[in-house]
């Protein structure tokens, strides 16, 4: 278990390999589009999983941060005329600060109350984006300028693929490092029992706030990239439905498993495209798959599959 | 090693599932003419998208029964974009890249339409939108057309009617949506040019359930002679109800955003006397027999109501017009060459549709004027044709 084959090195390398090889199998821009959306969702889920899976705190308002990031980029580049990269960074910092400010009071809540608190936060953000018509264009959304760095304009899917793939890889790497550090252990102790963690000297609030901010910043960055990539955003991105979708991805893939979050994001993003063959029964099939997974694989896909593999190996 | 193995399993699963996700769709023979569509069949705008989808399916079937287009069968490839701009964009990429359609007729809402414009323009794909706002075709985009009347036309029609009744001082009330705000903007712009004075300008938020504060303000505005409400969906009924509750008596105008039976039902009797501009389809039975749209509109009404046992809405009419504009352009072009079809759509001359009579040009990618509207008034729970 030393050197090269440390878990986070091996897993990361496999992920990097997949990202590197995948374009060969993507015949056209539509497939690239689906994979880019998977990458964007996966990045948010990797952050959200830190919060839900490791720190044991639920957030039903994460789409709010995603939406804010998207609108920060859109508004700053459009109305204020800032360069996209600067807008993206300023947006991420501002949203990190916002998350920091609201984290302490919100994370004092527990269980249903925490869910309610984050839900409220998400809905407030969504309402603001819908109502500030002069700034955000209201419910019909607003166009976003093409992403450009130092005169280099990025508009084709292939380039976006590498950018999103890179962001996913970096955020996965950061997350895995965080989990395997003393911070990660502290987080897991918070998940187990906050009282026990506090008794052993873990600053519970500080760690909870830290992950909340990290996950909010990742959501904001994904939002900014999504805004530039799609070229048009609507407040639906910040809506309650999207928040639920994100939590579902994490739960489906497997809580407390970074790669589970990525798998969850991949399935839930690609599934609607796969299921168009069912036409009117699309939603039925979608619901049945989710229910089936949650009934038969309670811990989520990836942890359940790993357990299965372990059992099979043990029986040999 | 166990941990390492675990991570590898995880990543292998990612790979497998991604690959699964990619094994979507199949290819079809080059023979049929492929019409692509993405409509908000579910979600917030489903009351628009659902009749649109039904209309497209029914008429593509009819076209095939009568021998197709250019002797080739027509295939409709339609997706439900669920009133979500993000989904709409993905489906448009799918239509263009994967399904390789010849033309796209769809885009129920302004948001969904605006989200895909960049993509269809870049791909050089003829696209006929079914969404309302004027911003879609103003400024003109090379590959983008639309069938529904714009809010500007509606305001124009309303102001003409007001002028005819000697009403000059208008209290303007609008919602927060894109259509509402675009309508408000046009009303403010058009008013001075048509001798109308906007004496009050109130707005309400999305999802508001009580508009009495704003209406009270308008009611108490000195000299106000008429009320114009810009909006669509549920708020239209609420405005009508609150208007009655406040005992307001000034003439009450709304836009074609209220031109659905749901408006009258939702207002529970309070819609009586509300005037609005609407497509002739809404009052097709009252049209005189020499009205140019009478034949087309009544045929559509008969076909739709006969098949789906559901009352017609003007939204399905937008889809009918979009489909036939596309089909006729393909027939005139003699091929599905995209540039040729686009040019033919632009040359559309006096096409009689359900929404009106279309005459397009390089400067006008909608092709309707204020004559395509009729003024109607709610009377005894139904629409009565004025003029």
Interface residues (C-beta under 8 A of the other chain):
Chain A: X1 X5 X6 X7 X8 X10 X11 X14 X15 X18 X22 X25 X26 X28 X29 X30 X31 X33 X34 X35 X37 X38 X130 X131 X133 X137 X138 X139 X140 X141 X143 X230 X231 X232 X233 X234 X236 X237 X257 X259 X260 X262 X263 X266 X267 X269 X270 X271 X272 X273 X274 X276 X282 X283 X301 X302 X305 X306 X309 X310
Chain B: X1 X2 X3 X4 X5 X6 X7 X8 X9 X10 X11 X12 X13 X14 X15 X17 X18 X19 X20 X21 X22 X24 X42 X79 X80 X83 X84 X85 X86 X87 X89 X90 X93 X94 X96 X97 X98 X109 X110 X111 X114 X115 X116 X117 X118 X133 X176 X177 X178 X179 X181 X205 X206
